[in-house]
Amino acid sequence: MRRVLEIILISSLLVGVTACSGLKKKGSEEQQMDSTSAGELTGGSDEANIENRVIYFDFDKSEVKTEFQQLITAHAEYIAGHPDITVVLEGHADERGTREYNIALGERRAKAVKEMLVLQGVAEKQLQVISFGEERPVALGHDESAWSLNRRVELLYSGE
């Protein structure tokens, strides 16, 4: 389980570094790079679309950000098309707030992702919600850069 989380974190960081490294020039080239990045979520194979398995949230929020809706749609299409797959939706929070509050917040975040997946055709029996609250941080700082990485839902696939 820990190894899977490490792989997810490394993959997420590599995607971020790769996306940032392509934005060197201003103007129309930058806009073209941005539209290509967004287009990658909707084009190509299902497996390429679901490589990113982490959805991030704003502070003290459980609403899915607009920027992650296409990603969730890609996951929904893939999961719905593969009925033998099950996915654990792990909800997480940053260290601020009580332990109990953060467990509840992580659960609300995971349930928000579950609801979006179900509305797009995923069978409820394929999804399991669990919350770790602040107990499993991926970043160990005490500032916004660390907290923003810890406010997340991770999609852990089994049966692939």
C-alpha positions as YAML, in Angstrom:
chain: A
units: angstrom
residues:
- id: 1
  name: MET
  ca: [0.00, 0.00, 0.00]
- id: 2
  name: ARG
  ca: [2.79, 2.41, 0.93]
- id: 3
  name: ARG
  ca: [4.60, 1.57, -2.32]
- id: 4
  name: VAL
  ca: [1.47, 2.41, -4.32]
- id: 5
  name: LEU
  ca: [1.22, 5.78, -2.58]
- id: 6
  name: GLU
  ca: [4.89, 6.48, -3.34]
- id: 7
  name: ILE
  ca: [4.34, 5.65, -7.02]
- id: 8
  name: ILE
  ca: [1.28, 7.89, -7.16]
- id: 9
  name: LEU
  ca: [3.16, 10.78, -5.55]
- id: 10
  name: ILE
  ca: [6.14, 10.40, -7.86]
- id: 11
  name: SER
  ca: [3.86, 10.18, -10.91]
- id: 12
  name: SER
  ca: [1.97, 13.29, -9.85]
- id: 13
  name: LEU
  ca: [5.20, 15.21, -9.33]
- id: 14
  name: LEU
  ca: [6.56, 14.11, -12.71]
- id: 15
  name: VAL
  ca: [3.37, 15.20, -14.45]
- id: 16
  name: GLY
  ca: [3.60, 18.61, -12.76]
- id: 17
  name: VAL
  ca: [7.26, 19.07, -13.65]
- id: 18
  name: THR
  ca: [6.66, 18.00, -17.24]
- id: 19
  name: ALA
  ca: [3.71, 20.37, -17.60]
- id: 20
  name: CYS
  ca: [5.65, 23.30, -16.15]
- id: 21
  name: SER
  ca: [8.77, 22.69, -18.22]
- id: 22
  name: GLY
  ca: [6.86, 23.13, -21.48]
- id: 23
  name: LEU
  ca: [5.81, 26.72, -20.70]
- id: 24
  name: LYS
  ca: [8.96, 28.63, -21.62]
- id: 25
  name: LYS
  ca: [7.64, 31.18, -24.11]
- id: 26
  name: LYS
  ca: [4.85, 33.70, -23.74]
- id: 27
  name: GLY
  ca: [1.99, 34.36, -26.12]
- id: 28
  name: SER
  ca: [0.42, 31.94, -28.58]
- id: 29
  name: GLU
  ca: [2.92, 29.14, -27.90]
- id: 30
  name: GLU
  ca: [1.96, 29.17, -24.20]
- id: 31
  name: GLN
  ca: [-1.73, 29.05, -25.08]
- id: 32
  name: GLN
  ca: [-1.08, 26.16, -27.45]
- id: 33
  name: MET
  ca: [0.74, 24.26, -24.69]
- id: 34
  name: ASP
  ca: [-2.15, 24.88, -22.29]
- id: 35
  name: SER
  ca: [-4.76, 23.59, -24.73]
- id: 36
  name: THR
  ca: [-2.63, 20.54, -25.51]
- id: 37
  name: SER
  ca: [-2.35, 19.69, -21.82]
- id: 38
  name: ALA
  ca: [-6.10, 20.00, -21.34]
- id: 39
  name: GLY
  ca: [-6.73, 18.01, -24.52]
- id: 40
  name: GLU
  ca: [-4.64, 15.12, -23.25]
- id: 41
  name: LEU
  ca: [-7.33, 14.40, -20.68]
- id: 42
  name: THR
  ca: [-10.00, 13.90, -23.30]
- id: 43
  name: GLY
  ca: [-8.04, 12.27, -26.10]
- id: 44
  name: GLY
  ca: [-6.09, 9.04, -26.44]
- id: 45
  name: SER
  ca: [-6.61, 5.73, -24.74]
- id: 46
  name: ASP
  ca: [-8.54, 5.23, -21.51]
- id: 47
  name: GLU
  ca: [-5.40, 4.04, -19.75]
- id: 48
  name: ALA
  ca: [-3.50, 7.21, -20.66]
- id: 49
  name: ASN
  ca: [-6.37, 9.33, -19.32]
- id: 50
  name: ILE
  ca: [-6.36, 7.70, -15.90]
- id: 51
  name: GLU
  ca: [-2.65, 7.84, -15.12]
- id: 52
  name: ASN
  ca: [-3.35, 10.76, -12.79]
- id: 53
  name: ARG
  ca: [-5.17, 9.28, -9.82]
- id: 54
  name: VAL
  ca: [-5.10, 12.18, -7.38]
- id: 55
  name: ILE
  ca: [-7.73, 14.91, -7.07]
- id: 56
  name: TYR
  ca: [-6.84, 17.96, -4.98]
- id: 57
  name: PHE
  ca: [-9.17, 20.16, -2.93]
- id: 58
  name: ASP
  ca: [-9.22, 23.68, -1.58]
- id: 59
  name: PHE
  ca: [-8.80, 24.35, 2.14]
- id: 60
  name: ASP
  ca: [-11.76, 23.12, 4.20]
- id: 61
  name: LYS
  ca: [-13.73, 22.21, 1.03]
- id: 62
  name: SER
  ca: [-15.15, 18.99, -0.33]
- id: 63
  name: GLU
  ca: [-16.42, 20.29, -3.66]
- id: 64
  name: VAL
  ca: [-14.54, 18.91, -6.67]
- id: 65
  name: LYS
  ca: [-12.72, 21.70, -8.48]
- id: 66
  name: THR
  ca: [-13.68, 22.33, -12.10]
- id: 67
  name: GLU
  ca: [-10.14, 21.51, -13.22]
- id: 68
  name: PHE
  ca: [-10.57, 17.89, -12.07]
- id: 69
  name: GLN
  ca: [-13.95, 17.18, -13.66]
- id: 70
  name: GLN
  ca: [-12.49, 15.95, -16.97]
- id: 71
  name: LEU
  ca: [-10.14, 13.67, -15.07]
- id: 72
  name: ILE
  ca: [-13.03, 12.19, -13.10]
- id: 73
  name: THR
  ca: [-14.97, 11.71, -16.35]
- id: 74
  name: ALA
  ca: [-12.03, 9.78, -17.82]
- id: 75
  name: HIS
  ca: [-11.90, 7.57, -14.72]
- id: 76
  name: ALA
  ca: [-15.68, 7.06, -14.83]
- id: 77
  name: GLU
  ca: [-15.56, 5.91, -18.45]
- id: 78
  name: TYR
  ca: [-12.72, 3.51, -17.72]
- id: 79
  name: ILE
  ca: [-14.23, 2.06, -14.54]
- id: 80
  name: ALA
  ca: [-17.72, 1.70, -16.03]
- id: 81
  name: GLY
  ca: [-16.20, -0.10, -19.03]
- id: 82
  name: HIS
  ca: [-14.33, -2.56, -16.80]
- id: 83
  name: PRO
  ca: [-16.85, -4.11, -14.38]
- id: 84
  name: ASP
  ca: [-14.22, -6.35, -12.73]
- id: 85
  name: ILE
  ca: [-12.31, -3.32, -11.47]
- id: 86
  name: THR
  ca: [-12.90, -1.91, -8.02]
- id: 87
  name: VAL
  ca: [-11.58, 1.43, -6.80]
- id: 88
  name: VAL
  ca: [-10.90, 2.60, -3.27]
- id: 89
  name: LEU
  ca: [-11.40, 6.35, -2.92]
- id: 90
  name: GLU
  ca: [-9.07, 7.50, -0.15]
- id: 91
  name: GLY
  ca: [-9.94, 10.87, 1.35]
- id: 92
  name: HIS
  ca: [-7.21, 12.96, 2.97]
- id: 93
  name: ALA
  ca: [-6.89, 16.33, 4.70]
- id: 94
  name: ASP
  ca: [-4.08, 18.60, 5.78]
- id: 95
  name: GLU
  ca: [-2.98, 18.82, 9.43]
- id: 96
  name: ARG
  ca: [-5.15, 21.79, 10.36]
- id: 97
  name: GLY
  ca: [-8.27, 20.96, 12.33]
- id: 98
  name: THR
  ca: [-9.00, 18.21, 14.83]
- id: 99
  name: ARG
  ca: [-8.41, 14.58, 14.01]
- id: 100
  name: GLU
  ca: [-12.16, 13.90, 14.01]
- id: 101
  name: TYR
  ca: [-12.91, 16.88, 11.79]
- id: 102
  name: ASN
  ca: [-10.24, 15.86, 9.28]
- id: 103
  name: ILE
  ca: [-11.52, 12.27, 9.13]
- id: 104
  name: ALA
  ca: [-15.00, 13.63, 8.33]
- id: 105
  name: LEU
  ca: [-13.59, 16.09, 5.77]
- id: 106
  name: GLY
  ca: [-11.61, 13.35, 4.03]
- id: 107
  name: GLU
  ca: [-14.76, 11.24, 3.89]
- id: 108
  name: ARG
  ca: [-16.81, 14.10, 2.40]
- id: 109
  name: ARG
  ca: [-14.13, 14.59, -0.26]
- id: 110
  name: ALA
  ca: [-14.06, 10.89, -1.18]
- id: 111
  name: LYS
  ca: [-17.88, 10.79, -1.27]
- id: 112
  name: ALA
  ca: [-17.95, 13.83, -3.58]
- id: 113
  name: VAL
  ca: [-15.70, 12.00, -6.05]
- id: 114
  name: LYS
  ca: [-17.79, 8.83, -5.66]
- id: 115
  name: GLU
  ca: [-20.98, 10.75, -6.40]
- id: 116
  name: MET
  ca: [-19.50, 12.18, -9.60]
- id: 117
  name: LEU
  ca: [-18.33, 8.72, -10.72]
- id: 118
  name: VAL
  ca: [-21.73, 7.14, -10.00]
- id: 119
  name: LEU
  ca: [-23.56, 9.94, -11.84]
- id: 120
  name: GLN
  ca: [-21.42, 9.09, -14.87]
- id: 121
  name: GLY
  ca: [-22.34, 5.41, -14.89]
- id: 122
  name: VAL
  ca: [-19.99, 3.68, -12.46]
- id: 123
  name: ALA
  ca: [-21.68, 0.97, -10.39]
- id: 124
  name: GLU
  ca: [-21.62, 1.77, -6.66]
- id: 125
  name: LYS
  ca: [-20.40, -1.76, -5.93]
- id: 126
  name: GLN
  ca: [-17.16, -0.90, -7.76]
- id: 127
  name: LEU
  ca: [-16.36, 1.94, -5.36]
- id: 128
  name: GLN
  ca: [-15.31, 2.02, -1.72]
- id: 129
  name: VAL
  ca: [-14.84, 5.19, 0.33]
- id: 130
  name: ILE
  ca: [-12.31, 5.44, 3.14]
- id: 131
  name: SER
  ca: [-10.89, 8.45, 4.96]
- id: 132
  name: PHE
  ca: [-7.51, 8.83, 6.58]
- id: 133
  name: GLY
  ca: [-7.95, 12.50, 7.46]
- id: 134
  name: GLU
  ca: [-4.54, 13.96, 8.25]
- id: 135
  name: GLU
  ca: [-2.97, 10.58, 9.15]
- id: 136
  name: ARG
  ca: [-1.23, 9.88, 5.81]
- id: 137
  name: PRO
  ca: [0.36, 13.07, 4.52]
- id: 138
  name: VAL
  ca: [2.38, 12.98, 1.30]
- id: 139
  name: ALA
  ca: [4.10, 16.26, 2.19]
- id: 140
  name: LEU
  ca: [5.53, 16.86, 5.64]
- id: 141
  name: GLY
  ca: [5.74, 20.66, 5.76]
- id: 142
  name: HIS
  ca: [3.74, 23.09, 7.83]
- id: 143
  name: ASP
  ca: [2.92, 25.56, 5.05]
- id: 144
  name: GLU
  ca: [0.52, 25.95, 2.14]
- id: 145
  name: SER
  ca: [2.76, 24.11, -0.33]
- id: 146
  name: ALA
  ca: [2.63, 20.99, 1.85]
- id: 147
  name: TRP
  ca: [-0.98, 21.39, 2.93]
- id: 148
  name: SER
  ca: [-2.20, 21.72, -0.66]
- id: 149
  name: LEU
  ca: [-0.66, 18.32, -1.52]
- id: 150
  name: ASN
  ca: [-2.29, 16.68, 1.48]
- id: 151
  name: ARG
  ca: [-5.84, 17.87, 0.68]
- id: 152
  name: ARG
  ca: [-6.69, 15.10, -1.77]
- id: 153
  name: VAL
  ca: [-8.59, 12.02, -2.83]
- id: 154
  name: GLU
  ca: [-6.54, 9.16, -4.24]
- id: 155
  name: LEU
  ca: [-8.08, 6.55, -6.55]
- id: 156
  name: LEU
  ca: [-6.57, 3.14, -5.85]
- id: 157
  name: TYR
  ca: [-7.47, 0.55, -8.48]
- id: 158
  name: SER
  ca: [-7.64, -3.21, -7.96]
- id: 159
  name: GLY
  ca: [-8.48, -5.98, -10.39]
- id: 160
  name: GLU
  ca: [-6.79, -4.33, -13.40]
...
